[in-house]
Amino acid sequence: MDVITAIASKALDGLYGRQTATAQNVANAGADHYSPVRIDFEDQLRQAWQAASAETPAAALARIDAVQPQRQVVPHLPGQGVKLDQEIANAAEASARYAMLVGMLSRSLQLQQLAIKGG
């Protein structure tokens, strides 16, 4: 696996976590004292990629593989619950990014398959 594929794969993991957190937030939107959940992984993944650029491919892959999406609970403030419009926007953005990454990985695999077949 190359570094770009590893980054895209790890980003898919983070986006899946974000979609799951958004679903949890929407499901609990009417619950009293519920604190929304957020998933953050972009900064950690970006730092791993920047550090990996100066390492061997095996070390770079290990560094990227070590990135884990971080679950953060937004503190509950009186009178402020889950904002459904924000959750819907988060879901749409995560879905669009997920689709883009799946398409990119699919094209990358098609190119690798074409190179192997020699066609």
C-alpha positions in Angstrom: 0.0 0.0 0.0 1.3 3.4 -0.8 1.2 6.5 1.4 -1.6 8.2 -0.5 -3.8 5.1 -0.3 -3.1 4.7 3.4 -4.1 8.3 4.1 -7.3 8.0 2.1 -8.1 4.7 3.9 -7.5 6.3 7.3 -9.7 9.3 6.2 -12.5 6.9 5.3 -12.3 5.5 8.9 -12.5 9.0 10.3 -15.5 9.9 8.1 -17.3 6.7 9.0 -16.8 7.7 12.7 -18.1 11.2 11.9 -21.2 9.8 10.2 -21.9 7.5 13.2 -21.5 10.4 15.6 -23.8 12.5 13.6 -26.4 9.8 13.6 -26.1 9.5 17.3 -26.5 13.2 17.7 -29.6 13.3 15.6 -31.1 10.3 17.4 -30.6 12.1 20.8 -31.6 15.5 19.6 -34.7 15.7 21.9 -33.0 14.2 24.9 -32.5 16.5 27.9 -28.9 17.1 28.9 -27.4 15.3 25.8 -24.0 16.6 24.7 -23.3 16.2 21.0 -20.3 14.2 19.9 -17.7 15.3 17.3 -15.0 13.2 15.6 -11.7 14.9 14.8 -9.0 13.3 12.7 -7.9 15.8 10.0 -5.2 17.6 12.0 -3.7 14.4 13.3 -3.7 12.8 9.8 -2.2 16.0 8.3 0.6 16.0 10.9 1.3 12.3 10.3 1.5 12.9 6.5 3.9 15.9 6.9 6.1 13.9 9.3 5.9 10.8 7.0 7.3 12.7 4.0 10.8 12.6 5.5 10.6 8.9 6.5 11.0 5.5 4.8 7.8 4.2 3.2 7.4 1.5 6.0 7.8 4.1 8.8 5.5 6.5 7.0 2.8 3.8 6.7 3.2 2.9 10.4 2.9 6.6 11.4 -0.3 7.0 9.3 -1.7 3.7 10.6 -1.3 5.0 14.1 -3.7 7.9 13.6 -7.0 7.3 15.4 -10.1 9.5 15.1 -10.6 11.4 18.3 -14.1 11.5 19.9 -14.9 14.7 21.5 -18.0 15.5 23.6 -19.3 19.1 23.2 -20.1 20.4 26.7 -23.8 20.7 27.3 -24.9 24.3 27.9 -28.3 25.1 29.3 -30.8 25.9 26.5 -28.5 24.6 23.8 -29.1 21.1 22.5 -28.3 19.4 19.3 -28.6 21.8 16.3 -30.3 19.6 13.6 -29.4 22.0 10.8 -25.7 21.7 11.7 -25.9 18.0 12.0 -27.5 17.7 8.6 -24.8 19.9 7.1 -22.1 17.7 8.8 -23.8 14.5 7.5 -23.9 15.9 3.9 -20.2 17.1 4.1 -19.0 13.7 5.5 -21.0 11.8 2.9 -19.6 13.9 0.0 -16.0 13.5 1.2 -16.6 9.7 1.7 -17.9 9.4 -1.8 -15.0 11.3 -3.2 -12.4 9.2 -1.4 -14.1 5.9 -2.5 -14.1 7.2 -6.1 -10.4 8.1 -5.8 -9.4 4.8 -4.3 -11.4 3.0 -7.0 -9.7 4.8 -9.8 -6.3 4.2 -8.1 -7.0 0.5 -7.9 -8.2 0.4 -11.6 -4.9 2.1 -12.6 -2.9 -0.5 -10.6 -4.9 -3.3 -12.1 -4.3 -1.9 -15.6 -0.6 -1.6 -15.0 -0.4 -5.2 -13.7 -2.4 -6.6 -16.7 -0.3 -4.4 -19.1 -3.5 -3.6 -21.1 
